Amino acid sequence: MNLNNSFLFLPLGGSGEIGMNLNLYCCNGKWLMVDCGISFADERAPGVDVIVPDASWIAERSEDLLAIIVTHAHEDHVGAVARLWPQFRCPVYTSPFTAQILHNKLVEERLEDEVEVNIVSPGSSLQLGDFHLDFVDLTHSIPEMQALMITTPYGKVLHSGDWKLDPNPVVGPASNMEKMREISSGGDILAMVCDSTNVFKSGTSGSEGDVQASLDKLLGTITEGRVAVTTFASNIARLESIARVAEKHDRHVVLVGLSLHRMTAAAKKSGYLLDLPPFLDAKDAGHIPRNKILLLCTGSQGEPRGAMARIARDDHNDVSLTAGDTVIFSSKVIPGNEKSLYALHNQLTEANINVITEADEFVHVSGHPARDELKHMYETVRPKVAVPVHGEARHLKEHCALALSLGAEQAIEIKNGDILRLAPGPVEIIDKVPVGRFAVDAGGLTSLDGDFLATRRRMIFNGSANALVIVNEKGQITEEPVVRLRGVVDVGLFPGLMDTLSKEIKARHYEMSKAKRMNDSEVEESARRSIRSVFRKLARRRPITDVHVVRIEEDIT
């Protein structure tokens, strides 16, 4: 594939899914990476918290990678930079607040003195090779979200990043649609690579300023007991709103959860949250009257290690809630978290603690554009081609239909690994590269589809069996085989199970030829098959089975 004399787009993460964004643009053989984020693991990766994209394809071409541009500080856009950067070893460009968040991650990986992080002022411009980048302020649920107008000798592409059109974002400026209109003038925008998260939502996503007003009204009705509010730690505007309304209603804000301390510290270093009463530490909570305190907690998704879940199960060293207190979940339910989150709601309710969610009161707005906002953006940018990203298959299909109805000449449902030719010639998918995911596990990265995690999954669902078989130099079993089980079946429910296992191992052993009985590998495999056969018939289980063979010499004296 000839990369010269062309302008290409290639997503390695974030297309056909929500999260783990990693996008590549190529102009005349040189590449630019836009975002490098993580996703969070599910039951397919037991014991794993974080997933990162397989970036080996671009890592093999790192000499042609000019830079990484990070649009904003959410984990699904910046979270993998520190872990994957050693594969690229290129400069990073981002805004001041995002740079502060990234610095903390680089410190954790001991890379703070190696990675060249260049701070780009919001709304400024940058030239990298044949790429001219105009950064455009767009509102989101975190400060300094920057859309990118990417200008090349072949034309322009708008990379939207995550965004919304919030007229009163509380923190930071409103979306700069005047600049967007200016740099989009002329009707020459080749394509818009755009957020699809809320494409099914009619109207607008709502304003952080309106949430602040609603929280103010709500808090005014709660005069007794402690109030705890849990939200996303990265939503600096929401943190400011909560602090403002707490101050108005004579409550001191106590931060509960490490990520809140880290995020507020980064925000203050970047010039945000400076004119508020000081946040208190959880250790100070016990010295404040219950009706004068507001606990600002992590764990809005019911995470077992989050502060809110620990408080609910009375497992927090410094903070507790009692009957009559109130918990406000100022967040949405992220798909996949319903079970753990509703269990947390029930646990609090059973303790006679009042639970308020977005289903009960107006306490949350999304950070992504609803249909009216998408319409406004398409009318402003007027791209010839729509390339929806940041969405699952159903989001991308619906976004394509919406874009065509709004005047786009073409809409492309792109998937991770698709190479999209933007220019010259027709805009179309011309090739595909390998893509995948890695789990961040102890010691580094391991393939999500590899043998290691497959074995771990099997152990969880099927248990394990370990056997000891003692044979002599004639190939005879001299002792009853010993089998130890972990999580396979409840042995107490199966009288005689150990005898059955022993008999099956011996029966299969003596069905082998003498030559095979003299081979330790053959003895191991025979015993392994025996154990698995018993459990396949007994419980339709296939436990991870390990057999250790000890061969002894008989005493001939």
Number of C-alpha atoms within 10 A of each C-alpha: 5 7 14 11 13 19 24 22 23 25 23 28 32 27 29 20 20 19 22 28 29 29 26 20 23 26 22 18 16 22 28 20 21 24 30 31 28 29 24 15 17 14 8 13 21 14 16 17 13 19 27 31 25 21 21 16 13 18 17 12 13 17 13 16 22 20 21 25 25 27 26 27 24 22 21 23 26 27 24 25 24 22 20 19 20 13 14 21 18 18 16 23 20 27 26 22 25 24 23 21 22 25 19 16 19 19 12 12 11 12 17 16 10 12 18 14 20 14 15 17 13 19 18 13 14 13 11 12 14 17 22 17 21 22 25 26 24 26 29 27 25 24 27 25 31 29 27 24 23 20 19 19 14 16 15 24 26 25 22 22 25 25 26 29 26 24 15 16 25 20 22 18 15 17 23 14 17 11 15 22 15 11 20 19 13 10 12 15 21 20 24 25 21 25 27 28 24 22 24 15 13 12 13 19 21 21 20 26 19 19 22 25 14 17 23 18 12 16 19 13 9 14 11 12 19 23 26 21 22 23 23 21 22 21 21 22 22 28 24 20 21 23 23 19 20 23 17 13 18 12 22 23 27 22 23 27 19 13 17 21 16 14 19 22 15 22 21 13 14 17 11 19 20 13 10 11 13 12 14 17 15 19 13 12 22 12 8 11 12 16 17 19 24 27 26 28 27 24 23 25 26 23 16 14 11 19 23 32 26 19 18 21 15 14 13 15 10 14 20 18 22 15 14 14 21 24 25 23 27 23 20 17 16 10 8 10 14 13 11 14 20 14 13 23 20 14 15 24 16 11 15 15 22 17 17 18 17 15 10 10 15 17 24 24 20 19 22 25 31 23 19 16 21 26 17 15 21 20 14 18 24 25 26 21 23 27 24 29 33 24 22 18 17 14 22 28 19 15 29 22 15 20 24 15 11 15 16 20 14 17 22 21 20 22 23 23 20 21 22 22 21 24 20 12 8 8 19 16 18 11 12 13 13 12 16 16 20 20 27 22 16 9 6 9 17 18 19 22 14 11 11 11 20 15 13 17 17 15 19 15 14 21 19 19 21 17 21 18 23 18 22 16 12 14 21 16 20 13 12 14 21 15 18 11 17 16 14 19 17 9 13 8 8 10 9 10 15 16 14 12 22 20 15 19 25 18 14 14 23 16 11 14 10 13 10 16 23 18 13 17 13 15 24 21 14 23 28 21 14 21 24 19 16 18 18 13 10 12 11 12 18 21 26 21 20 16 20 16 17 12 19 14 9 11 5 4 3
